[in-house]
Amino acid sequence: MDVSLDGKNYLTLVIEASEAKTLRFYGISGCCGVNFGVGLDEAHESDEIITIDGLTVAIDPQVKSQLAGVTIHAEEENGEIGLVLLGYQQKSC
């Protein structure tokens, strides 16, 4: 997992304004198995904690393999900035 300069800059601003200081990827059970969600949250005991370019990231072991080779990036669309996971291949049923 990596982070682009735009992704780092955006996350730094968001994290500074938040009580939670960790970007967390976690598992969500669905009809096709485990998908992932992402949010600012405290790490759980079972999470793997990594630091990417100064950012603390917690990864639920259930979703770690889905995030291999992914770059966290930020893009603007219609005046809104949001995170994009470059290289992520969504699972389908």
KEMARLUM-804732 format. One record per residue: residue number from 1; x, y, z of N, C-alpha, C in turn. Coordinates in nm, 3 decimals, padded with zeros to 5 digits. Example, Ala and Ser with C-alpha at 12.3 -4.5 7.8 and 13.67 -1.06 7.14 Angstrom:
// residues 2
<n = 1, n.x = 01.319, n.y = -00.569, n.z = 00.780, ca.x = 01.230, ca.y = -00.450, ca.z = 00.780, c.x = 01.320, c.y = -00.330, c.z = 00.780>
<n = 2, n.x = 01.285, n.y = -00.225, n.z = 00.708, ca.x = 01.367, ca.y = -00.106, ca.z = 00.714, c.x = 01.290, c.y = 00.003, c.z = 00.787>
This chain:
// residues 93
<n = 1, n.x = 00.086, n.y = -00.117, n.z = 00.000, ca.x = 00.000, ca.y = 00.000, ca.z = 00.000, c.x = 00.090, c.y = 00.123, c.z = 00.000>
<n = 2, n.x = 00.045, n.y = 00.224, n.z = -00.073, ca.x = 00.122, ca.y = 00.348, ca.z = -00.085, c.x = 00.023, c.y = 00.465, c.z = -00.076>
<n = 3, n.x = 00.076, n.y = 00.585, n.z = -00.070, ca.x = -00.008, ca.y = 00.705, ca.z = -00.070, c.x = 00.054, c.y = 00.807, c.z = -00.164>
<n = 4, n.x = -00.032, n.y = 00.869, n.z = -00.247, ca.x = 00.016, ca.y = 00.975, ca.z = -00.336, c.x = 00.030, c.y = 01.104, c.z = -00.257>
<n = 5, n.x = 00.097, n.y = 01.202, n.z = -00.314, ca.x = 00.112, ca.y = 01.332, ca.z = -00.249, c.x = -00.024, c.y = 01.396, c.z = -00.224>
<n = 6, n.x = -00.114, n.y = 01.388, n.z = -00.324, ca.x = -00.250, ca.y = 01.444, ca.z = -00.307, c.x = -00.325, c.y = 01.371, c.z = -00.196>
<n = 7, n.x = -00.310, n.y = 01.239, n.z = -00.190, ca.x = -00.375, ca.y = 01.160, ca.z = -00.086, c.x = -00.323, c.y = 01.196, c.z = 00.052>
<n = 8, n.x = -00.191, n.y = 01.209, n.z = 00.063, ca.x = -00.131, ca.y = 01.245, ca.z = 00.192, c.x = -00.176, c.y = 01.383, c.z = 00.236>
<n = 9, n.x = -00.173, n.y = 01.480, n.z = 00.145, ca.x = -00.213, ca.y = 01.617, ca.z = 00.182, c.x = -00.358, c.y = 01.622, c.z = 00.228>
<n = 10, n.x = -00.446, n.y = 01.555, n.z = 00.156, ca.x = -00.588, ca.y = 01.553, ca.z = 00.193, c.x = -00.608, c.y = 01.484, c.z = 00.328>
<n = 11, n.x = -00.549, n.y = 01.367, n.z = 00.346, ca.x = -00.565, ca.y = 01.295, ca.z = 00.472, c.x = -00.506, c.y = 01.371, c.z = 00.590>
<n = 12, n.x = -00.395, n.y = 01.439, n.z = 00.569, ca.x = -00.335, ca.y = 01.517, ca.z = 00.676, c.x = -00.433, c.y = 01.624, c.z = 00.726>
<n = 13, n.x = -00.499, n.y = 01.693, n.z = 00.633, ca.x = -00.598, ca.y = 01.795, ca.z = 00.671, c.x = -00.717, c.y = 01.734, c.z = 00.744>
<n = 14, n.x = -00.766, n.y = 01.622, n.z = 00.694, ca.x = -00.883, ca.y = 01.557, ca.z = 00.754, c.x = -00.849, c.y = 01.504, c.z = 00.893>
<n = 15, n.x = -00.734, n.y = 01.442, n.z = 00.906, ca.x = -00.693, ca.y = 01.385, ca.z = 01.035, c.x = -00.670, c.y = 01.495, c.z = 01.138>
<n = 16, n.x = -00.610, n.y = 01.606, n.z = 01.097, ca.x = -00.588, ca.y = 01.717, ca.z = 01.191, c.x = -00.719, c.y = 01.770, c.z = 01.247>
<n = 17, n.x = -00.827, n.y = 01.764, n.z = 01.170, ca.x = -00.957, ca.y = 01.815, ca.z = 01.213, c.x = -01.041, c.y = 01.709, c.z = 01.286>
<n = 18, n.x = -00.987, n.y = 01.588, n.z = 01.301, ca.x = -01.063, ca.y = 01.477, ca.z = 01.359, c.x = -01.002, c.y = 01.435, c.z = 01.492>
<n = 19, n.x = -01.086, n.y = 01.376, n.z = 01.577, ca.x = -01.036, ca.y = 01.319, ca.z = 01.703, c.x = -00.958, c.y = 01.191, c.z = 01.676>
<n = 20, n.x = -01.004, n.y = 01.111, n.z = 01.581, ca.x = -00.935, ca.y = 00.987, ca.z = 01.546, c.x = -00.817, c.y = 01.021, c.z = 01.456>
<n = 21, n.x = -00.705, n.y = 00.961, n.z = 01.480, ca.x = -00.583, ca.y = 00.993, ca.z = 01.405, c.x = -00.536, c.y = 00.878, c.z = 01.318>
<n = 22, n.x = -00.620, n.y = 00.777, n.z = 01.301, ca.x = -00.582, ca.y = 00.658, ca.z = 01.225, c.x = -00.681, c.y = 00.633, c.z = 01.113>
<n = 23, n.x = -00.630, n.y = 00.610, n.z = 00.992, ca.x = -00.712, ca.y = 00.567, ca.z = 00.880, c.x = -00.725, c.y = 00.416, c.z = 00.891>
<n = 24, n.x = -00.848, n.y = 00.366, n.z = 00.901, ca.x = -00.870, ca.y = 00.223, ca.z = 00.926, c.x = -00.949, c.y = 00.160, c.z = 00.812>
<n = 25, n.x = -00.895, n.y = 00.049, n.z = 00.760, ca.x = -00.964, ca.y = -00.035, ca.z = 00.662, c.x = -01.015, c.y = -00.157, c.z = 00.737>
<n = 26, n.x = -01.144, n.y = -00.187, n.z = 00.724, ca.x = -01.205, ca.y = -00.295, ca.z = 00.801, c.x = -01.297, c.y = -00.379, c.z = 00.714>
<n = 27, n.x = -01.323, n.y = -00.501, n.z = 00.760, ca.x = -01.406, ca.y = -00.594, ca.z = 00.684, c.x = -01.555, c.y = -00.573, c.z = 00.707>
<n = 28, n.x = -01.631, n.y = -00.592, n.z = 00.600, ca.x = -01.778, ca.y = -00.587, ca.z = 00.605, c.x = -01.827, c.y = -00.713, c.z = 00.535>
<n = 29, n.x = -01.902, n.y = -00.796, n.z = 00.607, ca.x = -01.954, ca.y = -00.918, ca.z = 00.547, c.x = -02.066, c.y = -00.885, c.z = 00.449>
<n = 30, n.x = -02.060, n.y = -00.948, n.z = 00.332, ca.x = -02.162, ca.y = -00.926, ca.z = 00.230, c.x = -02.197, c.y = -01.056, c.z = 00.163>
<n = 31, n.x = -02.280, n.y = -01.049, n.z = 00.062, ca.x = -02.325, ca.y = -01.170, ca.z = -00.007, c.x = -02.212, c.y = -01.239, c.z = -00.082>
<n = 32, n.x = -02.107, n.y = -01.164, n.z = -00.117, ca.x = -01.995, ca.y = -01.219, ca.z = -00.195, c.x = -01.872, c.y = -01.242, c.z = -00.109>
<n = 33, n.x = -01.888, n.y = -01.243, n.z = 00.021, ca.x = -01.773, ca.y = -01.258, ca.z = 00.110, c.x = -01.748, c.y = -01.129, c.z = 00.184>
<n = 34, n.x = -01.622, n.y = -01.106, n.z = 00.219, ca.x = -01.586, ca.y = -00.987, ca.z = 00.296, c.x = -01.541, c.y = -00.875, c.z = 00.202>
<n = 35, n.x = -01.609, n.y = -00.761, n.z = 00.211, ca.x = -01.569, ca.y = -00.640, ca.z = 00.142, c.x = -01.504, c.y = -00.549, c.z = 00.245>
<n = 36, n.x = -01.459, n.y = -00.432, n.z = 00.204, ca.x = -01.399, ca.y = -00.347, ca.z = 00.304, c.x = -01.464, c.y = -00.211, c.z = 00.309>
<n = 37, n.x = -01.453, n.y = -00.152, n.z = 00.426, ca.x = -01.492, ca.y = -00.014, ca.z = 00.449, c.x = -01.369, c.y = 00.061, c.z = 00.496>
<n = 38, n.x = -01.377, n.y = 00.193, n.z = 00.495, ca.x = -01.264, ca.y = 00.275, ca.z = 00.538, c.x = -01.317, c.y = 00.395, c.z = 00.615>
<n = 39, n.x = -01.246, n.y = 00.434, n.z = 00.717, ca.x = -01.285, ca.y = 00.550, ca.z = 00.794, c.x = -01.177, c.y = 00.591, c.z = 00.891>
<n = 40, n.x = -01.197, n.y = 00.704, n.z = 00.955, ca.x = -01.106, ca.y = 00.746, ca.z = 01.062, c.x = -01.159, c.y = 00.685, c.z = 01.190>
<n = 41, n.x = -01.075, n.y = 00.602, n.z = 01.252, ca.x = -01.118, ca.y = 00.527, ca.z = 01.370, c.x = -00.994, c.y = 00.480, c.z = 01.443>
<n = 42, n.x = -01.011, n.y = 00.443, n.z = 01.567, ca.x = -00.901, ca.y = 00.383, ca.z = 01.642, c.x = -00.879, c.y = 00.241, c.z = 01.591>
<n = 43, n.x = -00.755, n.y = 00.197, n.z = 01.592, ca.x = -00.722, ca.y = 00.061, ca.z = 01.550, c.x = -00.783, c.y = -00.040, c.z = 01.648>
<n = 44, n.x = -00.822, n.y = -00.154, n.z = 01.595, ca.x = -00.869, ca.y = -00.264, ca.z = 01.678, c.x = -00.751, c.y = -00.353, c.z = 01.712>
<n = 45, n.x = -00.768, n.y = -00.432, n.z = 01.815, ca.x = -00.658, ca.y = -00.516, ca.z = 01.864, c.x = -00.601, c.y = -00.608, c.z = 01.757>
<n = 46, n.x = -00.685, n.y = -00.659, n.z = 01.668, ca.x = -00.640, ca.y = -00.755, ca.z = 01.567, c.x = -00.584, c.y = -00.688, c.z = 01.441>
<n = 47, n.x = -00.595, n.y = -00.556, n.z = 01.429, ca.x = -00.549, ca.y = -00.484, ca.z = 01.310, c.x = -00.397, c.y = -00.484, c.z = 01.299>
<n = 48, n.x = -00.350, n.y = -00.481, n.z = 01.176, ca.x = -00.208, ca.y = -00.457, ca.z = 01.150, c.x = -00.192, c.y = -00.305, c.z = 01.138>
<n = 49, n.x = -00.098, n.y = -00.249, n.z = 01.211, ca.x = -00.073, ca.y = -00.105, ca.z = 01.208, c.x = 00.051, c.y = -00.080, c.z = 01.123>
<n = 50, n.x = 00.037, n.y = 00.006, n.z = 01.022, ca.x = 00.151, ca.y = 00.043, ca.z = 00.939, c.x = 00.157, c.y = 00.195, c.z = 00.931>
<n = 51, n.x = 00.274, n.y = 00.246, n.z = 00.900, ca.x = 00.291, ca.y = 00.389, ca.z = 00.877, c.x = 00.332, c.y = 00.407, c.z = 00.732>
<n = 52, n.x = 00.254, n.y = 00.488, n.z = 00.662, ca.x = 00.281, ca.y = 00.517, ca.z = 00.520, c.x = 00.306, c.y = 00.666, c.z = 00.507>
<n = 53, n.x = 00.428, n.y = 00.703, n.z = 00.479, ca.x = 00.465, ca.y = 00.843, ca.z = 00.460, c.x = 00.414, c.y = 00.931, c.z = 00.574>
<n = 54, n.x = 00.428, n.y = 00.882, n.z = 00.697, ca.x = 00.388, ca.y = 00.958, ca.z = 00.815, c.x = 00.245, c.y = 00.941, c.z = 00.858>
<n = 55, n.x = 00.164, n.y = 00.870, n.z = 00.780, ca.x = 00.023, ca.y = 00.847, ca.z = 00.814, c.x = 00.008, c.y = 00.710, c.z = 00.881>
<n = 56, n.x = -00.070, n.y = 00.704, n.z = 00.989, ca.x = -00.096, ca.y = 00.577, ca.z = 01.056, c.x = -00.217, c.y = 00.511, c.z = 00.993>
<n = 57, n.x = -00.199, n.y = 00.386, n.z = 00.951, ca.x = -00.305, ca.y = 00.310, ca.z = 00.884, c.x = -00.322, c.y = 00.178, c.z = 00.957>
<n = 58, n.x = -00.446, n.y = 00.145, n.z = 00.990, ca.x = -00.480, ca.y = 00.018, ca.z = 01.052, c.x = -00.555, c.y = -00.066, c.z = 00.949>
<n = 59, n.x = -00.515, n.y = -00.193, n.z = 00.938, ca.x = -00.577, ca.y = -00.281, ca.z = 00.838, c.x = -00.627, c.y = -00.408, c.z = 00.906>
<n = 60, n.x = -00.756, n.y = -00.431, n.z = 00.893, ca.x = -00.818, ca.y = -00.554, ca.z = 00.941, c.x = -00.760, c.y = -00.670, c.z = 00.860>
<n = 61, n.x = -00.712, n.y = -00.776, n.z = 00.924, ca.x = -00.654, ca.y = -00.888, ca.z = 00.850, c.x = -00.747, c.y = -00.949, c.z = 00.744>
<n = 62, n.x = -00.879, n.y = -00.935, n.z = 00.763, ca.x = -00.975, ca.y = -00.990, ca.z = 00.667, c.x = -00.965, c.y = -00.924, c.z = 00.530>
<n = 63, n.x = -00.916, n.y = -00.800, n.z = 00.526, ca.x = -00.915, ca.y = -00.725, ca.z = 00.399, c.x = -00.774, c.y = -00.692, c.z = 00.349>
<n = 64, n.x = -00.673, n.y = -00.736, n.z = 00.421, ca.x = -00.535, ca.y = -00.701, ca.z = 00.386, c.x = -00.501, c.y = -00.741, c.z = 00.242>
<n = 65, n.x = -00.540, n.y = -00.859, n.z = 00.200, ca.x = -00.506, ca.y = -00.905, ca.z = 00.064, c.x = -00.572, c.y = -00.820, c.z = -00.044>
<n = 66, n.x = -00.689, n.y = -00.762, n.z = -00.016, ca.x = -00.758, ca.y = -00.677, ca.z = -00.114, c.x = -00.686, c.y = -00.544, c.z = -00.136>
<n = 67, n.x = -00.599, n.y = -00.506, n.z = -00.043, ca.x = -00.535, ca.y = -00.376, ca.z = -00.049, c.x = -00.391, c.y = -00.382, c.z = -00.100>
<n = 68, n.x = -00.345, n.y = -00.501, n.z = -00.135, ca.x = -00.209, ca.y = -00.515, ca.z = -00.187, c.x = -00.196, c.y = -00.438, c.z = -00.319>
<n = 69, n.x = -00.093, n.y = -00.357, n.z = -00.331, ca.x = -00.069, ca.y = -00.282, ca.z = -00.454, c.x = -00.156, c.y = -00.160, c.z = -00.472>
<n = 70, n.x = -00.231, n.y = -00.121, n.z = -00.370, ca.x = -00.322, ca.y = -00.007, ca.z = -00.379, c.x = -00.250, c.y = 00.121, c.z = -00.337>
<n = 71, n.x = -00.281, n.y = 00.231, n.z = -00.406, ca.x = -00.231, ca.y = 00.363, ca.z = -00.368, c.x = -00.349, c.y = 00.449, c.z = -00.324>
<n = 72, n.x = -00.339, n.y = 00.504, n.z = -00.205, ca.x = -00.441, ca.y = 00.596, ca.z = -00.153, c.x = -00.418, c.y = 00.731, c.z = -00.221>
<n = 73, n.x = -00.520, n.y = 00.782, n.z = -00.285, ca.x = -00.510, ca.y = 00.906, ca.z = -00.363, c.x = -00.632, c.y = 00.992, c.z = -00.334>
<n = 74, n.x = -00.623, n.y = 01.120, n.z = -00.358, ca.x = -00.738, ca.y = 01.210, ca.z = -00.343, c.x = -00.763, c.y = 01.279, c.z = -00.477>
<n = 75, n.x = -00.890, n.y = 01.289, n.z = -00.513, ca.x = -00.930, ca.y = 01.355, ca.z = -00.637, c.x = -01.048, c.y = 01.445, c.z = -00.610>
<n = 76, n.x = -01.057, n.y = 01.549, n.z = -00.693, ca.x = -01.170, ca.y = 01.640, ca.z = -00.684, c.x = -01.268, c.y = 01.610, c.z = -00.797>
<n = 77, n.x = -01.395, n.y = 01.605, n.z = -00.761, ca.x = -01.500, ca.y = 01.583, ca.z = -00.861, c.x = -01.621, c.y = 01.666, c.z = -00.820>
<n = 78, n.x = -01.668, n.y = 01.749, n.z = -00.910, ca.x = -01.782, ca.y = 01.837, ca.z = -00.884, c.x = -01.762, c.y = 01.922, c.z = -00.758>
<n = 79, n.x = -01.640, n.y = 01.970, n.z = -00.736, ca.x = -01.612, ca.y = 02.055, ca.z = -00.622, c.x = -01.593, c.y = 01.982, c.z = -00.491>
<n = 80, n.x = -01.602, n.y = 01.851, n.z = -00.491, ca.x = -01.584, ca.y = 01.770, ca.z = -00.370, c.x = -01.455, c.y = 01.691, c.z = -00.381>
<n = 81, n.x = -01.379, n.y = 01.685, n.z = -00.272, ca.x = -01.257, ca.y = 01.605, ca.z = -00.270, c.x = -01.285, c.y = 01.477, c.z = -00.193>
<n = 82, n.x = -01.236, n.y = 01.366, n.z = -00.245, ca.x = -01.256, ca.y = 01.239, ca.z = -00.177, c.x = -01.140, c.y = 01.145, c.z = -00.206>
<n = 83, n.x = -01.134, n.y = 01.038, n.z = -00.129, ca.x = -01.030, ca.y = 00.939, ca.z = -00.147, c.x = -01.064, c.y = 00.845, c.z = -00.260>
<n = 84, n.x = -00.960, n.y = 00.804, n.z = -00.331, ca.x = -00.970, ca.y = 00.707, ca.z = -00.439, c.x = -00.860, c.y = 00.604, c.z = -00.413>
<n = 85, n.x = -00.891, n.y = 00.478, n.z = -00.433, ca.x = -00.790, ca.y = 00.373, ca.z = -00.416, c.x = -00.746, c.y = 00.327, c.z = -00.553>
<n = 86, n.x = -00.635, n.y = 00.381, n.z = -00.598, ca.x = -00.581, ca.y = 00.344, ca.z = -00.729, c.x = -00.528, c.y = 00.202, c.z = -00.725>
<n = 87, n.x = -00.565, n.y = 00.123, n.z = -00.824, ca.x = -00.519, ca.y = -00.015, ca.z = -00.832, c.x = -00.610, c.y = -00.114, c.z = -00.761>
<n = 88, n.x = -00.717, n.y = -00.065, n.z = -00.697, ca.x = -00.809, ca.y = -00.156, ca.z = -00.629, c.x = -00.898, c.y = -00.227, c.z = -00.729>
<n = 89, n.x = -00.906, n.y = -00.357, n.z = -00.717, ca.x = -00.994, ca.y = -00.438, ca.z = -00.802, c.x = -01.111, c.y = -00.489, c.z = -00.717>
<n = 90, n.x = -01.228, n.y = -00.432, n.z = -00.741, ca.x = -01.346, ca.y = -00.470, ca.z = -00.664, c.x = -01.387, c.y = -00.612, c.z = -00.700>
<n = 91, n.x = -01.422, n.y = -00.688, n.z = -00.595, ca.x = -01.472, ca.y = -00.824, ca.z = -00.617, c.x = -01.616, c.y = -00.817, c.z = -00.664>
<n = 92, n.x = -01.656, n.y = -00.913, n.z = -00.744, ca.x = -01.795, ca.y = -00.921, ca.z = -00.787, c.x = -01.845, c.y = -01.064, c.z = -00.767>
<n = 93, n.x = -01.975, n.y = -01.078, n.z = -00.756, ca.x = -02.034, ca.y = -01.210, ca.z = -00.733, c.x = -02.038, c.y = -01.290, c.z = -00.862>
